[in-house]
């Protein structure tokens, strides 16, 4: 069996107005079903300790949590080494409920945008209002960043977590670096 590696081998760049880092391997499970169903809510909470988030929200505690992707879809976050166990638990808990749970960990890449000007970097790339008081910790969006489908949320520490398809990882990293070039602040905050 081969060792799992991230898409960009832990790429990191800190020479601009924000720090751009590829996150370590992250367990990610797509869970589809009726999000108003008590069975889905119970299985999701059992897997993560978090309640199903409201639309446009992410309920996360570090690397573990739930992100609202659409009216019938959650992104379940867990430790990479626990994804198989977590997936089996969700599937067992929902064996009599119309649902789909699938491991998408190795099909995705995750980045972290951190620093005082992280909002400026994000605001250049997505059609979202990133002003303080509007986009706050636990706010979640699924949209496009330039030409790439992406999902992102702000953690409690003010850093942004960006998820994209693994095949777009280099493009996303370069895009974030370009938006974080020195002297490119736009004053979103």
VOGU-3710 file (C-alpha; in Angstrom, 3 decimals, decimal comma):
1> xxxxxxxxxx> 0,000/0,000/0,000  1,335/3,461/-0,860  1,537/6,354/1,553  -1,066/9,081/1,167  0,336/12,477/0,204  -1,288/15,842/-0,209  -1,681/17,306/-3,683  1,183/19,810/-3,318  3,291/18,143/-0,649  2,540/20,808/1,974
11> xxxxxxxxxx> 3,167/23,885/-0,186  3,584/27,083/1,841  4,062/30,743/0,872  4,431/33,650/3,276  6,012/36,416/1,179  2,882/38,519/0,706  -0,024/40,160/2,513  -1,295/36,784/3,761  0,138/33,318/4,318  -1,011/30,632/1,904
21> xxxxxxxxxx> -0,557/27,016/3,018  -1,737/23,688/1,760  -3,443/22,029/4,705  -2,363/18,572/5,840  -4,421/15,623/4,650  -8,033/16,060/5,766  -10,759/13,451/6,023  -13,783/14,553/3,959  -17,038/12,691/3,492  -19,904/13,844/1,320
31> xxxxxxxxxx> -23,195/13,066/3,056  -26,330/13,433/0,931  -29,854/13,127/2,256  -32,733/15,048/3,780  -30,944/17,406/6,174  -34,188/17,886/8,098  -34,298/14,161/8,834  -33,647/13,265/12,456  -31,712/10,184/11,274  -29,310/12,316/9,214
41> xxxxxxxxxx> -28,901/14,813/12,063  -28,246/12,033/14,564  -25,702/10,257/12,310  -23,886/13,505/11,508  -23,692/14,457/15,182  -22,512/10,970/16,158  -19,726/11,223/13,569  -18,501/14,703/14,492  -20,055/15,877/17,743  -21,542/18,803/15,801
51> xxxxxxxxxx> -25,132/19,708/14,961  -26,207/20,019/11,328  -25,320/23,605/10,421  -27,793/26,130/9,089  -27,576/27,198/5,459  -24,313/28,996/4,766  -22,680/27,812/7,985  -19,903/25,484/9,132  -19,922/23,884/12,578  -16,302/22,895/13,111
61> xxxxxxxxxx> -14,001/22,235/16,009  -10,523/22,130/14,508  -10,324/19,400/11,846  -13,690/17,876/12,763  -17,050/19,273/11,778  -19,941/19,717/9,394  -20,260/22,178/6,519  -23,547/23,008/4,770  -23,024/22,357/1,053  -26,610/22,453/-0,257
71> xxxxxxxxxx> -30,155/21,704/0,961  -29,393/17,969/0,773  -25,626/17,797/1,279  -23,113/18,108/4,099  -19,347/17,993/3,996  -18,293/15,897/6,985  -14,786/16,701/8,209  -12,814/14,207/10,271  -9,211/13,261/10,829  -7,718/11,729/7,690
81> xxxxxxxxxx> -6,725/8,564/9,518  -10,308/8,189/10,849  -12,176/8,611/7,556  -12,762/4,884/6,942  -14,114/4,312/10,459  -16,221/7,484/10,345  -17,654/6,565/6,947  -18,573/3,037/8,095  -20,270/4,470/11,182  -22,322/6,945/9,133
91> xxxxxxxxxx> -23,318/4,223/6,657  -24,312/1,854/9,474  -26,303/4,582/11,251  -28,139/5,389/8,010  -28,610/1,878/6,625  -32,412/2,267/6,672  -32,440/5,938/5,618  -32,342/7,171/2,024  -28,860/8,692/1,931  -25,421/8,562/0,379
101> xxxxxxxxxx> -22,105/8,820/2,208  -18,847/8,640/0,292  -15,170/9,337/1,053  -13,952/12,284/-1,050  -10,766/12,964/0,946  -8,314/12,094/-1,807  -10,343/13,896/-4,463  -9,978/17,257/-2,709  -7,246/19,660/-1,660  -7,494/22,148/1,190
111> xxxxxxxxxx> -5,698/25,440/1,704  -5,433/27,901/4,561  -5,328/31,669/3,989  -4,147/33,378/7,145  -3,070/36,809/8,287  -4,303/40,332/8,781  -5,159/40,723/5,078  -6,710/37,296/4,460  -10,084/38,949/3,739  -8,456/41,064/1,000
121> xxxxxxxxxx> -7,031/37,954/-0,654  -10,382/36,149/-0,584  -12,344/39,213/-1,750  -10,299/39,386/-4,954  -11,293/35,875/-5,938  -14,922/35,150/-5,006  -18,219/37,025/-5,443  -18,837/37,222/-1,685  -19,047/40,092/0,789  -16,036/39,471/3,051
131> xxxxxxxxxx> -16,383/42,571/5,209  -16,078/42,219/8,967  -19,570/41,865/10,401  -20,801/40,112/7,254  -18,425/37,178/6,745  -17,592/35,997/10,245  -16,228/32,795/11,801  -18,363/29,757/10,853  -19,660/31,476/7,696  -19,487/29,049/4,775
141> xxxxxxxxxx> -19,795/29,512/1,015  -19,739/27,212/-1,964  -19,005/29,154/-5,145  -16,203/29,794/-7,621  -12,827/31,323/-7,026  -11,769/32,657/-10,417  -12,351/29,633/-12,691  -12,411/26,941/-10,000  -15,303/25,482/-8,024  -14,509/25,946/-4,349
151> xxxxxxxxxx> -15,959/25,918/-0,865  -14,581/27,962/2,028  -15,263/29,005/5,574  -13,689/31,161/8,207  -12,380/29,423/11,300  -12,666/30,821/14,799  -9,089/32,097/14,476  -9,982/34,259/11,444  -8,164/32,069/8,915  -9,979/30,892/5,799
161> xxxxxxxxxx> -10,143/27,228/4,834  -10,516/26,674/1,082  -11,466/23,322/-0,467  -11,196/22,570/-4,188  -10,804/19,539/-6,402  -7,366/17,965/-6,085  -6,859/18,320/-9,839  -7,079/22,113/-9,387  -4,703/22,303/-6,413  -1,754/23,935/-8,198
171> xxxxxxxxxx> -4,035/26,439/-9,921  -5,687/27,318/-6,592  -2,368/27,686/-4,784  -1,025/29,960/-7,537  -4,276/31,933/-7,602  -4,161/32,537/-3,842  -0,470/33,520/-4,043  -1,189/35,996/-6,843  -4,030/37,569/-4,840  -1,658/37,884/-1,856
181> xxxxxxxxx> 1,188/39,684/-3,604  2,987/42,286/-1,479  1,345/45,707/-1,580  -1,938/44,416/-3,000  -4,200/45,245/-0,051  -7,643/46,509/-1,079  -9,052/47,380/2,338  -11,966/44,969/2,615  -12,002/45,014/6,417
//
